[in-house]
C-alpha cells in the first residue's frame, strides 16, 4: 500500500505498512525504539513510539507498520505517515546538509556575532550593552563571513529551530519596527 493510501484509509480492517528505500551511503540501526541513521556527514537518532508503530529492516528497506487497533488506529495511521517523512528527512540530512542562509542587517549600530559553545551572542543590537543570546540546537554549525551567516547540519529540525531562535533573539520590542529594522534575517535566493 502506498503512503497516500495509508493517509486516506482509516478503517480497522486494513493493515497499512509503508516501506522506505534506504540510500546506499546511509546505514540504519534499530535498537529497541531508537533508530540511528548514519551517513557520510553525521548521525541522527530518533525515538519511535512503539505503542503505535513497529519498524523493521528488510532487504535494504525500512518497513513501518501500525500496531494500534481500535480507538488508536487513526492516531497510529497519522503517526506512521509523519514518522516516514521524519525518517526521509534524516536520511537526506546525513547524505547532504540542510542549510539556511541569513544576513546581518543594521542601519544604526553595527551588529557583531560571537559563537560561544552552544550559544550565539548577538552584540551591539540597536546599541544595547548586554548581548542577546540565542541557543544553538543539536549539532547545528554556524559560519559567519562578513554580513552573511550560514547555518547547516544533518537534522532539519535542529537547523530550523536554531534559525528561529536567532530570529526570536533579534526581535525589537518597545520601538517602532518601521524605523528600527536591525537584526538577522533569512536570505531569500
N, C-alpha and C positions, 0 to 999 in steps of 0.2 A: 504494500500500500504506500502511496506517495505521501509527502508531507502535507500537501493541500487536502488530500482525502482525510487525513487524521484530524486536521483542523476543523473540517466541516462535519465530521461524523462524531456524534455524541451519544450513541446508543450503547447499551451494555452488551449487546450481542457480538459486536465486532472486536477482534483482537487487533489492536493498532500497534505497529512497530515501525521504526524508521531506521534505515541504515545510512551511515555516513562513511564515505570513502576517505581513508587516511592517506595523505600525501606521502611520497617516497622518502623525503628527507625529514619526516616527523615521526617520533616514536611516542606511543601512548601506553602508559602503565596504569592498571586498575588495581587498587588495593583497598578492599572494603568499600567505603563510599567516597574515597578520594581518587580523583582522576588527575594524573600528572602527564602533561604534554610537553615533550622535549623536542627542541629543534636546533638549528644551527645558531640562532640568535639568543636563545634563552629557554626558560622553563615557565610554564603556567600551571597552577594547581587549582582545581575546582572541587567543591564538595557536592555530592549528589544526595538528594532527598530520597533515601532508599525506601521510605514508606509509600511513595508514589511511583517510582521508576526503578528499573534494573538496567544495567548496562553490561554488555559482554563484548569480547573481541573475537571475531571470526573471519578468517581469510583476508586480513588486511582491512577489515571494515569494523566499525563500531555499530552494534545493534542495541537500540534503546527501546525498551518495552514498558508498557504500563503494568503496574502491579495492582493498583487500586480498582475495585469494582464497586458497584452500588452508588452511594452518595458521593464518593470521592472520584468517580470516573471522569466527570467533566474537568475537575481540577487537575487530575493526572494528565488528561489529554492536552490541556493548555501548558502544563509544566513540561511535557515532553517536547512540544514544539519550541518553547523558549530555550530549553536546555540544548537542543540541537543547534540553534542559532549561536548560543554562547560557545559551544564547542567548536563550531566552524570559525568563529572569530578568533578563538585561542589558537587554533591550528594555523590560521593565516598569519597571526601575530608572531609566532615563533619562526616562521619562514621569512616574513617581511615585516619590518617595524611599522607600527602605527605612528603617524606623525601629525602634529598640529603646529602651525607656524603662527606666531604672534608678533606684534610690533609695539615698541615703546613710543608713545605719543605724548609730547608735552609742549606747552606754549609759555608757561610761566616759570617753572623751576625745572632744571634738568634732573631727570629720574635716574638713579643708579640701582643696579640689581646685584645682590650677593647671594651665593648659594652656600649655606652652612648646614651640612649634614642633610637631614630630611626636611629642611625648611628653606624657603626663598624669602629673603629680606628685600623689600622694596623701599629704598631710601630716598628722602627728599621729595616725597609725593606732595605736591602743592605746598612746598616749603615746610612741611612738618618735620620736627626734630626727631621724633620717635619713628623708627621704621615700621612699616606694615609687614606683617608676617603671613606667609601662605604656606600651607602644608603640601609637601610633595608625596604623593600617594604611591605605594608599592615600589616597583623598580623603575619608575619613570626617570629618564635622564633629561637634563636641560642644558642647552648650549646657548650662550649669549655672544653675538657678534655685532657690535655697534648697537643699532636700534632694533635688530632682528633677534627674536627669541625662538628657539626650536625645541619643542617637547617631543620626545619619542620614547617608545617602549614596546614590549611584547603584548601587553594587555590593553585592550581598547578601553575598558572600564577605568583603569588606573590613569591612563593618559588623558582621557576626557575629564575625569574628576579633578586632576591636577590643574588643567586649564580653567575649569570652573572655579576652583579655589583661588586662582590668581585673579580672575575677573572679580570675584567677590571681595577680595582684599583691596582692590583698586576702586571700589565703589565710593563715590564722593557724596557725603551727607552734609546737610545744612548749608549748601551753597547752590548757586544757580548752575544746573548741569549744562545749560546752553553756553555758558561762559567758561566754566572750568571743565574742560574735556580731556584733562591729563589722565594717563593710565596706560594699561596694556590691553590691546585689542586684538581680536582674531584677524589674521591676514587672509583675505579672500583672494584666491588666484583667478 
